[in-house]
Amino acid sequence: MANSILVGDTLAHIPVSIVYLGIGILALAEAVHKVRQMDLFSGYAAAAHATLAILLAAIHQFGSH
């Protein structure tokens, strides 16, 4: 499986697109938290990070076939 990450010594493979999606969701949560604290610059930066990570997940998921 070239499009997966080996976790530890187990045979549990996590698809790379799921990893990107998880990073995007965490960055989106950080963006919401920062904007609610009125730290707008950091919030916008985290929102951009979330957008890029989710976009990478979609490209990796649908562009690899």
mmCIF file of the C-alpha atoms, coordinates in Angstrom:
data_MODEL
# 
_entry.id   MODEL 
# 
loop_
_atom_site.group_PDB 
_atom_site.id 
_atom_site.type_symbol 
_atom_site.label_atom_id 
_atom_site.label_alt_id 
_atom_site.label_comp_id 
_atom_site.label_asym_id 
_atom_site.label_entity_id 
_atom_site.label_seq_id 
_atom_site.pdbx_PDB_ins_code 
_atom_site.Cartn_x 
_atom_site.Cartn_y 
_atom_site.Cartn_z 
_atom_site.occupancy 
_atom_site.B_iso_or_equiv 
_atom_site.pdbx_formal_charge 
_atom_site.auth_seq_id 
_atom_site.auth_comp_id 
_atom_site.auth_asym_id 
_atom_site.auth_atom_id 
_atom_site.pdbx_PDB_model_num 
ATOM 1  C CA . MET A 1 1  ? 0.000   0.000  0.000  1.00 0.00 ? 1  MET A CA 1 
ATOM 2  C CA . ALA A 1 2  ? 1.915   2.993  -1.261 1.00 0.00 ? 2  ALA A CA 1 
ATOM 3  C CA . ASN A 1 3  ? -0.789  5.450  -0.209 1.00 0.00 ? 3  ASN A CA 1 
ATOM 4  C CA . SER A 1 4  ? -0.852  4.576  3.480  1.00 0.00 ? 4  SER A CA 1 
ATOM 5  C CA . ILE A 1 5  ? 1.156   5.143  6.613  1.00 0.00 ? 5  ILE A CA 1 
ATOM 6  C CA . LEU A 1 6  ? 2.353   2.221  8.715  1.00 0.00 ? 6  LEU A CA 1 
ATOM 7  C CA . VAL A 1 7  ? 1.470   2.845  12.350 1.00 0.00 ? 7  VAL A CA 1 
ATOM 8  C CA . GLY A 1 8  ? 4.081   1.524  14.752 1.00 0.00 ? 8  GLY A CA 1 
ATOM 9  C CA . ASP A 1 9  ? 4.923   -2.140 14.401 1.00 0.00 ? 9  ASP A CA 1 
ATOM 10 C CA . THR A 1 10 ? 1.363   -3.141 13.626 1.00 0.00 ? 10 THR A CA 1 
ATOM 11 C CA . LEU A 1 11 ? -0.139  -3.772 10.241 1.00 0.00 ? 11 LEU A CA 1 
ATOM 12 C CA . ALA A 1 12 ? -2.692  -0.987 10.689 1.00 0.00 ? 12 ALA A CA 1 
ATOM 13 C CA . HIS A 1 13 ? -2.436  1.160  7.599  1.00 0.00 ? 13 HIS A CA 1 
ATOM 14 C CA . ILE A 1 14 ? -3.944  4.627  7.696  1.00 0.00 ? 14 ILE A CA 1 
ATOM 15 C CA . PRO A 1 15 ? -4.672  6.178  4.300  1.00 0.00 ? 15 PRO A CA 1 
ATOM 16 C CA . VAL A 1 16 ? -2.746  9.404  3.770  1.00 0.00 ? 16 VAL A CA 1 
ATOM 17 C CA . SER A 1 17 ? -5.923  11.229 2.757  1.00 0.00 ? 17 SER A CA 1 
ATOM 18 C CA . ILE A 1 18 ? -7.421  10.442 6.184  1.00 0.00 ? 18 ILE A CA 1 
ATOM 19 C CA . VAL A 1 19 ? -4.315  11.887 7.844  1.00 0.00 ? 19 VAL A CA 1 
ATOM 20 C CA . TYR A 1 20 ? -4.621  15.084 5.785  1.00 0.00 ? 20 TYR A CA 1 
ATOM 21 C CA . LEU A 1 21 ? -8.322  15.300 6.610  1.00 0.00 ? 21 LEU A CA 1 
ATOM 22 C CA . GLY A 1 22 ? -7.605  14.903 10.324 1.00 0.00 ? 22 GLY A CA 1 
ATOM 23 C CA . ILE A 1 23 ? -5.000  17.662 10.190 1.00 0.00 ? 23 ILE A CA 1 
ATOM 24 C CA . GLY A 1 24 ? -7.507  19.877 8.394  1.00 0.00 ? 24 GLY A CA 1 
ATOM 25 C CA . ILE A 1 25 ? -10.219 19.278 10.979 1.00 0.00 ? 25 ILE A CA 1 
ATOM 26 C CA . LEU A 1 26 ? -7.825  20.041 13.844 1.00 0.00 ? 26 LEU A CA 1 
ATOM 27 C CA . ALA A 1 27 ? -6.644  23.220 12.115 1.00 0.00 ? 27 ALA A CA 1 
ATOM 28 C CA . LEU A 1 28 ? -10.258 24.250 11.535 1.00 0.00 ? 28 LEU A CA 1 
ATOM 29 C CA . ALA A 1 29 ? -11.009 23.791 15.239 1.00 0.00 ? 29 ALA A CA 1 
ATOM 30 C CA . GLU A 1 30 ? -7.939  25.879 16.064 1.00 0.00 ? 30 GLU A CA 1 
ATOM 31 C CA . ALA A 1 31 ? -9.108  28.590 13.654 1.00 0.00 ? 31 ALA A CA 1 
ATOM 32 C CA . VAL A 1 32 ? -12.522 28.789 15.308 1.00 0.00 ? 32 VAL A CA 1 
ATOM 33 C CA . HIS A 1 33 ? -10.892 28.941 18.745 1.00 0.00 ? 33 HIS A CA 1 
ATOM 34 C CA . LYS A 1 34 ? -8.512  31.735 17.714 1.00 0.00 ? 34 LYS A CA 1 
ATOM 35 C CA . VAL A 1 35 ? -11.234 33.816 16.058 1.00 0.00 ? 35 VAL A CA 1 
ATOM 36 C CA . ARG A 1 36 ? -13.466 33.478 19.130 1.00 0.00 ? 36 ARG A CA 1 
ATOM 37 C CA . GLN A 1 37 ? -10.548 34.787 21.218 1.00 0.00 ? 37 GLN A CA 1 
ATOM 38 C CA . MET A 1 38 ? -10.311 37.736 18.794 1.00 0.00 ? 38 MET A CA 1 
ATOM 39 C CA . ASP A 1 39 ? -6.831  36.686 17.654 1.00 0.00 ? 39 ASP A CA 1 
ATOM 40 C CA . LEU A 1 40 ? -7.837  37.255 14.057 1.00 0.00 ? 40 LEU A CA 1 
ATOM 41 C CA . PHE A 1 41 ? -4.452  36.968 12.348 1.00 0.00 ? 41 PHE A CA 1 
ATOM 42 C CA . SER A 1 42 ? -3.737  33.563 13.910 1.00 0.00 ? 42 SER A CA 1 
ATOM 43 C CA . GLY A 1 43 ? -7.312  32.504 13.225 1.00 0.00 ? 43 GLY A CA 1 
ATOM 44 C CA . TYR A 1 44 ? -7.067  33.382 9.556  1.00 0.00 ? 44 TYR A CA 1 
ATOM 45 C CA . ALA A 1 45 ? -3.713  31.611 9.293  1.00 0.00 ? 45 ALA A CA 1 
ATOM 46 C CA . ALA A 1 46 ? -5.187  28.476 10.890 1.00 0.00 ? 46 ALA A CA 1 
ATOM 47 C CA . ALA A 1 47 ? -8.179  28.673 8.543  1.00 0.00 ? 47 ALA A CA 1 
ATOM 48 C CA . ALA A 1 48 ? -5.811  28.828 5.563  1.00 0.00 ? 48 ALA A CA 1 
ATOM 49 C CA . HIS A 1 49 ? -3.926  25.823 6.958  1.00 0.00 ? 49 HIS A CA 1 
ATOM 50 C CA . ALA A 1 50 ? -7.199  23.922 7.357  1.00 0.00 ? 50 ALA A CA 1 
ATOM 51 C CA . THR A 1 51 ? -8.254  24.762 3.806  1.00 0.00 ? 51 THR A CA 1 
ATOM 52 C CA . LEU A 1 52 ? -4.960  23.555 2.363  1.00 0.00 ? 52 LEU A CA 1 
ATOM 53 C CA . ALA A 1 53 ? -4.980  20.325 4.384  1.00 0.00 ? 53 ALA A CA 1 
ATOM 54 C CA . ILE A 1 54 ? -8.555  19.476 3.374  1.00 0.00 ? 54 ILE A CA 1 
ATOM 55 C CA . LEU A 1 55 ? -7.754  20.341 -0.246 1.00 0.00 ? 55 LEU A CA 1 
ATOM 56 C CA . LEU A 1 56 ? -4.714  18.030 -0.108 1.00 0.00 ? 56 LEU A CA 1 
ATOM 57 C CA . ALA A 1 57 ? -6.917  15.267 1.300  1.00 0.00 ? 57 ALA A CA 1 
ATOM 58 C CA . ALA A 1 58 ? -9.377  15.657 -1.572 1.00 0.00 ? 58 ALA A CA 1 
ATOM 59 C CA . ILE A 1 59 ? -6.638  15.768 -4.205 1.00 0.00 ? 59 ILE A CA 1 
ATOM 60 C CA . HIS A 1 60 ? -4.936  12.733 -2.726 1.00 0.00 ? 60 HIS A CA 1 
ATOM 61 C CA . GLN A 1 61 ? -8.186  10.788 -2.410 1.00 0.00 ? 61 GLN A CA 1 
ATOM 62 C CA . PHE A 1 62 ? -9.686  11.544 -5.811 1.00 0.00 ? 62 PHE A CA 1 
ATOM 63 C CA . GLY A 1 63 ? -6.559  12.287 -7.814 1.00 0.00 ? 63 GLY A CA 1 
ATOM 64 C CA . SER A 1 64 ? -4.785  9.015  -7.086 1.00 0.00 ? 64 SER A CA 1 
ATOM 65 C CA . HIS A 1 65 ? -7.144  6.834  -9.128 1.00 0.00 ? 65 HIS A CA 1 
# 
